[in-house]
């Protein structure tokens, strides 16, 4: 299925080739995430078919409920929020709309969110990940 290959300062994620036409995360490290041949150095949103560059919040403290509206418009079944190097738990009002729309919402550090996104992608799930960079 997938394999984590640890190099000095980054983690490369290897998946089987059945999802090559979909957006998958190839590697992540402090300050950057590689999706296909595109390197992201600021927060972004990823789904199997959509990449949204420069998602406005750059650090966890910047996230407000309206930032998830863009993700909810994509109608995912599950949203993963990667909060940077460490897992930070948001105030309940951040994810009230996800509950109202019956969308799953998981919060984890960005590395875990990258790995979880790829696993859910491999399973064919309609997942969206909103990722803050690892500081």
N, CA, C and O of each residue as an XYZ file, in Angstrom:
540
protein
N       0.821     -1.185      0.000
C       0.000      0.000      0.000
C       0.867      1.252      0.000
O       0.964      1.919     -1.030
N       1.510      1.599      1.134
C       2.367      2.764      1.179
C       3.547      2.478      2.083
O       3.508      1.572      2.916
N       4.586      3.255      1.909
C       5.796      3.081      2.694
C       6.354      4.463      3.015
O       6.432      5.319      2.134
N       6.738      4.685      4.248
C       7.384      5.931      4.638
C       8.884      5.717      4.573
O       9.419      4.791      5.182
N       9.550      6.575      3.835
C      10.998      6.495      3.727
C      11.552      7.752      4.373
O      11.346      8.850      3.856
N      12.248      7.615      5.491
C      12.789      8.756      6.220
C      14.176      9.087      5.693
O      15.063      8.234      5.650
N      14.344     10.337      5.294
C      15.643     10.868      4.932
C      16.035     11.827      6.040
O      15.297     11.968      7.016
N      17.155     12.475      5.919
C      17.656     13.343      7.001
C      16.601     14.295      7.538
O      16.305     14.262      8.732
N      16.021     15.146      6.691
C      15.122     16.170      7.213
C      13.720     16.101      6.616
O      12.898     16.974      6.893
N      13.431     15.105      5.819
C      12.093     15.021      5.250
C      11.639     13.576      5.181
O      12.427     12.643      5.338
N      10.343     13.418      4.941
C       9.763     12.095      4.821
C       9.181     11.967      3.429
O       8.370     12.793      3.011
N       9.588     10.941      2.715
C       9.052     10.659      1.397
C       8.004      9.577      1.562
O       8.221      8.600      2.278
N       6.873      9.748      0.904
C       5.788      8.783      1.017
C       5.667      8.060     -0.312
O       5.487      8.699     -1.349
N       5.760      6.760     -0.299
C       5.642      5.955     -1.508
C       4.314      5.209     -1.497
O       4.014      4.490     -0.543
N       3.524      5.371     -2.539
C       2.269      4.636     -2.699
C       2.342      3.819     -3.970
O       3.182      4.069     -4.835
N       1.457      2.840     -4.079
C       1.431      2.117     -5.342
C       0.902      3.049     -6.423
O       0.355      4.108     -6.113
N       1.058      2.673     -7.677
C       0.798      3.581     -8.790
C      -0.667      3.668     -9.215
O      -0.951      4.299    -10.232
N      -1.597      3.075     -8.498
C      -2.994      3.107     -8.931
C      -3.631      4.477     -8.771
O      -4.717      4.708     -9.303
N      -2.987      5.395     -8.051
C      -3.562      6.727     -7.855
C      -2.732      7.805     -8.549
O      -2.761      8.959     -8.121
N      -1.994      7.464     -9.606
C      -1.096      8.435    -10.218
C      -1.831      9.604    -10.862
O      -1.246     10.679    -10.989
N      -3.052      9.446    -11.262
C      -3.801     10.544    -11.878
C      -4.449     11.451    -10.838
O      -5.054     12.461    -11.198
N      -4.335     11.116     -9.580
C      -4.918     11.902     -8.502
C      -3.828     12.686     -7.781
O      -2.652     12.325     -7.827
N      -4.236     13.765     -7.113
C      -3.283     14.551     -6.313
C      -2.880     13.753     -5.087
O      -3.710     13.473     -4.222
N      -1.622     13.390     -5.011
C      -1.129     12.717     -3.824
C       0.109     13.423     -3.329
O       0.832     14.060     -4.096
N       0.340     13.305     -2.058
C       1.470     13.965     -1.418
C       2.678     13.042     -1.512
O       2.652     11.914     -1.019
N       3.726     13.529     -2.145
C       4.928     12.717     -2.337
C       5.896     12.810     -1.176
O       6.547     11.824     -0.829
N       5.999     13.991     -0.565
C       6.906     14.146      0.577
C       6.543     15.420      1.335
O       5.852     16.300      0.820
N       7.024     15.487      2.559
C       6.862     16.688      3.367
C       8.098     16.864      4.228
O       8.768     15.901      4.600
N       8.378     18.106      4.529
C       9.493     18.447      5.399
C       9.202     19.815      5.988
O       8.192     20.435      5.653
N      10.055     20.279      6.839
C       9.861     21.593      7.434
C       9.775     22.631      6.322
O      10.706     22.781      5.530
N       8.653     23.347      6.267
C       8.486     24.440      5.320
C       8.091     24.073      3.912
O       7.991     24.965      3.069
N       7.859     22.804      3.609
C       7.490     22.452      2.239
C       6.824     21.092      2.148
O       7.130     20.168      2.902
N       5.891     21.000      1.187
C       5.200     19.749      0.888
C       5.223     19.581     -0.625
O       4.934     20.525     -1.360
N       5.568     18.382     -1.095
C       5.636     18.100     -2.521
C       4.415     17.295     -2.946
O       4.155     16.216     -2.415
N       3.671     17.830     -3.909
C       2.509     17.162     -4.499
C       2.812     17.013     -5.987
O       2.908     18.008     -6.705
N       2.963     15.774     -6.451
C       3.406     15.579     -7.832
C       4.759     16.246     -7.996
O       5.702     15.943     -7.265
N       4.853     17.163     -8.967
C       6.104     17.897     -9.146
C       6.001     19.335     -8.652
O       6.862     20.158     -8.964
N       4.953     19.648     -7.882
C       4.754     20.997     -7.350
C       5.133     21.041     -5.871
O       4.676     20.225     -5.071
N       5.967     22.001     -5.533
C       6.387     22.183     -4.147
C       5.599     23.349     -3.549
O       5.584     24.449     -4.101
N       4.948     23.095     -2.420
C       4.179     24.113     -1.714
C       4.983     24.577     -0.508
O       5.510     23.765      0.252
N       5.068     25.892     -0.344
C       5.811     26.455      0.782
C       4.913     27.337      1.650
O       5.388     27.991      2.579
N       3.634     27.350      1.348
C       2.653     28.042      2.181
C       1.415     27.162      2.274
O       1.279     26.188      1.534
N       0.531     27.505      3.169
C      -0.662     26.688      3.411
C      -1.445     26.462      2.122
O      -1.502     27.336      1.257
N      -2.051     25.274      2.002
C      -2.851     24.966      0.819
C      -3.901     23.921      1.154
O      -3.887     23.314      2.225
N      -4.816     23.730      0.206
C      -5.878     22.730      0.321
C      -5.675     21.731     -0.802
O      -5.397     22.107     -1.941
N      -5.814     20.461     -0.474
C      -5.664     19.399     -1.469
C      -6.855     18.448     -1.383
O      -7.286     18.065     -0.296
N      -7.376     18.077     -2.551
C      -8.360     17.008     -2.676
C      -7.836     16.082     -3.767
O      -6.829     16.403     -4.398
N      -8.478     14.959     -4.010
C      -7.987     14.093     -5.079
C      -7.887     14.786     -6.442
O      -7.050     14.402     -7.259
N      -8.721     15.797     -6.704
C      -8.710     16.430     -8.026
C      -8.445     17.932     -8.017
O      -8.328     18.528     -9.087
N      -8.345     18.561     -6.855
C      -8.196     20.015     -6.769
C      -7.038     20.382     -5.846
O      -6.851     19.768     -4.796
N      -6.264     21.389     -6.248
C      -5.235     21.990     -5.403
C      -5.523     23.480     -5.325
O      -5.666     24.139     -6.355
N      -5.609     24.012     -4.120
C      -5.820     25.442     -3.928
C      -4.594     25.998     -3.222
O      -4.338     25.697     -2.056
N      -3.841     26.813     -3.951
C      -2.610     27.408     -3.444
C      -2.926     28.551     -2.480
O      -4.007     29.138     -2.526
N      -1.984     28.848     -1.627
C      -2.044     30.026     -0.755
C      -3.336     30.143      0.036
O      -3.982     31.190      0.032
N      -3.709     29.072      0.709
C      -4.850     29.129      1.630
C      -4.498     30.173      2.679
O      -3.405     30.116      3.244
N      -5.384     31.128      2.962
C      -5.018     32.292      3.782
C      -4.382     32.020      5.155
O      -3.370     32.656      5.449
N      -4.881     31.145      6.002
C      -4.182     31.038      7.294
C      -2.796     30.417      7.096
O      -2.651     29.386      6.440
N      -1.792     31.060      7.673
C      -0.431     30.530      7.561
C       0.048     29.865      8.844
O       0.966     29.046      8.825
N      -0.582     30.225      9.956
C      -0.281     29.576     11.229
C      -1.608     29.226     11.900
O      -2.655     29.769     11.547
N      -1.553     28.329     12.856
C      -2.771     27.847     13.491
C      -3.607     28.981     14.087
O      -4.833     28.964     13.986
N      -2.956     29.958     14.704
C      -3.677     31.057     15.350
C      -4.492     31.881     14.361
O      -5.422     32.579     14.767
N      -4.163     31.816     13.073
C      -4.879     32.584     12.040
C      -6.189     31.937     11.593
O      -7.011     32.607     10.967
N      -6.406     30.664     11.892
C      -7.565     29.942     11.348
C      -8.859     30.441     11.979
O      -8.987     30.540     13.199
N      -9.818     30.752     11.104
C     -11.150     31.188     11.530
C     -12.187     30.322     10.814
O     -11.876     29.721      9.786
N     -13.407     30.247     11.334
C     -14.436     29.395     10.714
C     -14.620     29.627      9.218
O     -14.841     28.668      8.478
N     -14.534     30.871      8.754
C     -14.751     31.125      7.321
C     -13.670     30.494      6.440
O     -13.898     30.300      5.246
N     -12.509     30.170      6.993
C     -11.465     29.522      6.198
C     -11.868     28.112      5.764
O     -11.389     27.616      4.744
N     -12.735     27.473      6.527
C     -13.179     26.124      6.139
C     -14.304     26.161      5.109
O     -14.604     25.134      4.500
N     -14.930     27.312      4.901
C     -16.010     27.407      3.919
C     -15.540     26.992      2.529
O     -16.262     26.308      1.804
N     -14.336     27.404      2.160
C     -13.771     27.049      0.858
C     -13.636     25.532      0.719
O     -13.863     24.978     -0.357
N     -13.272     24.880      1.791
C     -13.129     23.421      1.771
C     -14.509     22.768      1.694
O     -14.702     21.813      0.943
N     -15.460     23.276      2.462
C     -16.809     22.706      2.479
C     -17.505     22.829      1.133
O     -18.341     21.990      0.798
N     -17.179     23.858      0.351
C     -17.761     24.018     -0.984
C     -17.423     22.839     -1.896
O     -18.144     22.574     -2.858
N     -16.351     22.142     -1.605
C     -15.924     20.984     -2.411
C     -16.700     19.722     -2.064
O     -16.560     18.695     -2.728
N     -17.513     19.804     -1.027
C     -18.368     18.705     -0.582
C     -17.600     17.405     -0.285
O     -17.954     16.340     -0.793
N     -16.548     17.503      0.539
C     -15.837     16.273      0.911
C     -16.627     15.502      1.958
O     -17.492     16.060      2.632
N     -16.325     14.222      2.087
C     -16.928     13.451      3.178
C     -16.128     13.623      4.464
O     -16.641     13.390      5.559
N     -14.865     14.033      4.326
C     -13.981     14.186      5.472
C     -12.976     15.297      5.198
O     -12.421     15.387      4.103
N     -12.746     16.144      6.203
C     -11.726     17.186      6.131
C     -10.647     16.864      7.162
O     -10.936     16.593      8.327
N      -9.397     16.901      6.702
C      -8.249     16.759      7.589
C      -7.625     18.137      7.735
O      -7.347     18.803      6.738
N      -7.407     18.562      8.954
C      -6.739     19.835      9.208
C      -5.363     19.550      9.775
O      -5.238     19.028     10.883
N      -4.324     19.895      9.013
C      -2.943     19.751      9.471
C      -2.499     21.041     10.116
O      -2.445     22.076      9.451
N      -2.181     21.004     11.397
C      -1.956     22.215     12.181
C      -0.486     22.606     12.348
O      -0.163     23.406     13.226
N       0.401     22.061     11.533
C       1.821     22.396     11.637
C       2.611     21.280     12.289
O       2.240     20.110     12.196
N       3.693     21.640     12.944
C       4.582     20.636     13.557
C       3.869     19.820     14.631
O       4.092     18.617     14.766
N       3.002     20.501     15.396
C       2.289     19.807     16.470
C       0.783     19.916     16.265
O       0.292     20.811     15.577
N       0.080     18.997     16.868
C      -1.374     19.010     16.820
C      -1.890     20.090     17.764
O      -1.513     20.138     18.935
N      -2.757     20.956     17.240
C      -3.417     21.989     18.031
C      -4.914     21.781     17.882
O      -5.394     21.517     16.780
N      -5.649     21.895     18.961
C      -7.091     21.699     18.891
C      -7.804     23.040     18.777
O      -7.620     23.917     19.621
N      -8.619     23.202     17.736
C      -9.323     24.469     17.535
C     -10.543     24.594     18.444
O     -11.018     23.621     19.029
N     -11.030     25.831     18.538
C     -12.278     26.084     19.247
C     -13.413     25.395     18.488
O     -13.329     25.219     17.272
N     -14.445     25.014     19.182
C     -15.577     24.289     18.595
C     -16.218     25.045     17.439
O     -16.677     24.418     16.485
N     -16.263     26.375     17.498
C     -16.920     27.135     16.437
C     -16.242     26.958     15.085
O     -16.861     27.212     14.052
N     -14.974     26.526     15.070
C     -14.283     26.318     13.805
C     -14.957     25.233     12.975
O     -15.038     25.350     11.752
N     -15.433     24.196     13.617
C     -15.977     23.078     12.847
C     -17.475     22.863     13.033
O     -17.971     21.773     12.748
N     -18.206     23.864     13.499
C     -19.661     23.723     13.635
C     -20.338     23.452     12.291
O     -21.244     22.622     12.217
N     -19.912     24.141     11.229
C     -20.531     23.924      9.913
C     -20.268     22.522      9.386
O     -21.099     21.974      8.661
N     -19.135     21.932      9.733
C     -18.871     20.567      9.277
C     -19.873     19.608      9.911
O     -20.347     18.676      9.262
N     -20.191     19.842     11.183
C     -21.185     18.991     11.857
C     -22.561     19.159     11.225
O     -23.266     18.177     10.990
N     -22.945     20.420     10.947
C     -24.252     20.687     10.340
C     -24.396     20.014      8.985
O     -25.484     19.564      8.625
N     -23.301     19.943      8.232
C     -23.323     19.352      6.891
C     -22.957     17.875      6.902
O     -22.838     17.255      5.846
N     -22.780     17.314      8.085
C     -22.447     15.894      8.230
C     -21.132     15.528      7.522
O     -21.026     14.488      6.871
N     -20.152     16.401      7.666
C     -18.822     16.181      7.099
C     -17.888     15.845      8.256
O     -17.860     16.555      9.261
N     -17.135     14.778      8.119
C     -16.165     14.417      9.147
C     -15.066     15.459      9.235
O     -14.730     16.100      8.239
N     -14.505     15.632     10.421
C     -13.462     16.640     10.632
C     -12.438     16.084     11.605
O     -12.770     15.746     12.741
N     -11.194     15.990     11.158
C     -10.116     15.466     11.990
C      -8.981     16.480     12.040
O      -8.624     17.078     11.025
N      -8.427     16.666     13.215
C      -7.320     17.600     13.421
C      -6.102     16.796     13.836
O      -6.182     15.933     14.710
N      -4.962     17.090     13.196
C      -3.714     16.386     13.505
C      -2.544     17.250     13.070
O      -2.735     18.258     12.390
N      -1.342     16.867     13.454
C      -0.185     17.605     12.960
C      -0.097     17.396     11.447
O      -0.668     16.444     10.915
N       0.606     18.273     10.767
C       0.617     18.250      9.305
C       1.222     16.974      8.735
O       0.739     16.475      7.719
N       2.256     16.436      9.353
C       2.824     15.173      8.865
C       1.806     14.050      8.905
O       1.678     13.293      7.942
N       1.081     13.933     10.008
C       0.035     12.904     10.131
C      -1.083     13.156      9.127
O      -1.640     12.213      8.565
N      -1.414     14.426      8.900
C      -2.468     14.746      7.928
C      -2.043     14.355      6.513
O      -2.866     13.874      5.735
N      -0.775     14.553      6.173
C      -0.266     14.144      4.852
C      -0.378     12.630      4.682
O      -0.848     12.146      3.652
N       0.052     11.897      5.690
C      -0.003     10.429      5.616
C      -1.452      9.944      5.560
O      -1.778      9.061      4.767
N      -2.318     10.513      6.390
C      -3.726     10.101      6.428
C      -4.419     10.429      5.114
O      -5.218      9.636      4.615
N      -4.117     11.591      4.554
C      -4.701     11.969      3.266
C      -4.371     10.909      2.207
O      -5.260     10.454      1.487
N      -3.106     10.519      2.116
C      -2.717      9.534      1.105
C      -3.388      8.182      1.325
O      -3.768      7.516      0.362
N      -3.535      7.776      2.563
C      -4.214      6.507      2.844
C      -5.675      6.585      2.399
O      -6.178      5.672      1.745
N      -6.353      7.678      2.756
C      -7.762      7.848      2.375
C      -7.904      7.984      0.865
O      -8.871      7.482      0.292
N      -6.964      8.650      0.212
C      -6.949      8.749     -1.244
C      -6.849      7.361     -1.861
O      -7.576      7.031     -2.798
N      -5.944      6.556     -1.326
C      -5.751      5.188     -1.814
C      -7.025      4.361     -1.663
O      -7.298      3.481     -2.480
N      -7.799      4.642     -0.623
C      -9.060      3.928     -0.392
C     -10.204      4.453     -1.253
O     -11.312      3.919     -1.208
N      -9.939      5.501     -2.040
C     -10.971      6.054     -2.904
C     -11.939      6.983     -2.192
O     -13.035      7.235     -2.692
N     -11.549      7.494     -1.030
C     -12.430      8.378     -0.253
C     -12.406      9.802     -0.794
O     -11.408     10.240     -1.367
N     -13.493     10.509     -0.611
C     -13.602     11.905     -1.010
C     -13.114     12.761      0.155
O     -13.907     13.231      0.971
N     -11.807     12.956      0.222
C     -11.160     13.620      1.343
C     -10.579     14.951      0.891
O     -10.143     15.102     -0.250
N     -10.582     15.908      1.804
C      -9.907     17.187      1.577
C      -8.983     17.417      2.768
O      -9.345     17.144      3.913
N      -7.780     17.923      2.481
C      -6.852     18.254      3.554
C      -6.480     19.727      3.435
O      -6.078     20.200      2.372
N      -6.620     20.433      4.537
C      -6.199     21.824      4.648
C      -4.934     21.810      5.498
O      -4.966     21.478      6.683
N      -3.813     22.178      4.865
C      -2.508     21.935      5.475
C      -1.730     23.211      5.752
O      -1.497     24.016      4.851
N      -1.335     23.388      6.993
C      -0.411     24.444      7.381
C       0.996     23.854      7.308
O       1.177     22.663      7.560
N       1.971     24.655      6.975
C       3.346     24.164      6.873
C       3.901     23.784      8.240
O       3.507     24.334      9.269
N       4.811     22.846      8.223
C       5.551     22.473      9.424
C       6.604     23.558      9.626
O       7.435     23.795      8.749
N       6.567     24.205     10.768
C       7.472     25.342     11.025
C       8.894     24.866     11.166
O       9.796     25.674     11.385
